[in-house]
Amino acid sequence: MSELTDFEKEAKADIREAQKATAAEKANKPWVKRLSLTTWIFIALALGVVAGLALQGTPDIATTYIKPLGTIFLNLIKMIVVPLVIFSMVAGVISLSDIKRVGAIGGKTIAYYLCTTACAIVIGLVIANVLNVGAGYTLSTDELNYEAKEAPSFIDTIVNIFPSNFVQPMSDASMLQIIVIALFFGFGILAAGKKAQPVADFVNGMSEVCIKIMHMIISIAPFGVFGLITPVVATNGPDILLPLLKLILIAYLAMILHMVVVYSGAVKTIAKMGPLTFFKGQMRAMAFAFASASSVGTLPINMECSKKLGVRSEVSSFVLPLGATINMDGTAIYQGVCAIFIAQVFGIDLTIGQQCVIVATAVLSSIGTAGVPGSGMIMLAMVLQSVGLPVEGIALVAGVDRVLDMMRTVVNITGDQSAAVCVNALENRKETRQAAEAAA
């Protein structure tokens, strides 16, 4: 016992020394490098507003010379969306490993994640609609040369999910069809077994490559934000920025409501665990997730909390890593709220059918959302494209993306933990029932 205590003391001392070394290294950097990407995005947003106000008398300068920066940034995002979704989704399916070995746990886990994600996006859409998240200003669609597409019927939507060939959906960036292709290829790789191992390695490698490219693109986000927001303010004035605070508050409200209602109800009903007990045991991971805004980075702490909540390692080691890849409830709420916000700001009415498409796209695309900061904007582009909303609207939320990312990461990792607790309880009941039947 004393050896363990000494080990803990040494570990804490090492952590403190590492923190001091990191702080010292950061202090020695020039102030420009000490600023985070989030800070630079806020600075770019502020500079874009100032530049736009200054150019309101001559908006042609903004649209001719500054807007191309934003256009290039959006083109790069569109470029990486398709390969990112394909490879990260296939890699997520491959992470199931042997379906026979993890079939029971995997089926319950995926079903839970899809159900909670559907609940999340519905809550986000309902709250955003009821509170009119984008009310207060309407952007003229004529000036942006945007024409709203006619919403297809429900049957046509179902039929169009399944592609007739492999290449066309990628060329057209038809996200629902791309997701279906990725799912089928993922299951095919699993079914092929060892013969497909080189393909699996290639997919995992390409998934990492896409994530690195995504990091590169996100690193130039300040320039893109400046290039996108300046012409908007120059041609429309500062009123376009007024709904942003309301957007943040409504998004946070929807996320907190989702955790309190859905997760508390799930752990209470399925695992017979008190919500206060659950959130108390999860608090450390929630705090770290809020600070880091990274689901993957929070995974080790989340697994530690899982042990404290009584989840077996064979369950948590599968459910939590899988959740860090495919379970994105917070991101789903973010996508729903932002989609309604962008639609209302641009003066576009979304039909019930279109909002159902948003639900389907958000649920299926959650599998392809990488658990790293900044990926929300890329996945938001998918949702906007799925219902024909202008991707340029991303500029309106880019400046507050990290603020939203912090809370949605908390929701994501808390959802992972609730799944682990519930699946663990279901597996315990199954084993108890089987033992009783064997004894009888």
Secondary structure as UniProt FT lines:
FT   HELIX           2..28
FT   HELIX           31..34
FT   HELIX           37..54
FT   TURN            55..57
FT   HELIX           59..61
FT   HELIX           62..66
FT   HELIX           67..94
FT   TURN            95..96
FT   HELIX           99..130
FT   TURN            131..136
FT   TURN            141..145
FT   HELIX           154..161
FT   HELIX           168..172
FT   HELIX           175..192
FT   HELIX           193..196
FT   HELIX           197..219
FT   HELIX           221..236
FT   HELIX           238..241
FT   HELIX           243..258
FT   HELIX           259..263
FT   HELIX           264..269
FT   HELIX           275..292
FT   HELIX           295..308
FT   TURN            309..310
FT   HELIX           313..326
FT   HELIX           329..345
FT   TURN            346..347
FT   HELIX           352..365
FT   HELIX           366..368
FT   TURN            373..374
FT   HELIX           375..386
FT   TURN            387..388
FT   HELIX           391..393
FT   HELIX           394..398
FT   TURN            399..400
FT   HELIX           401..439
//
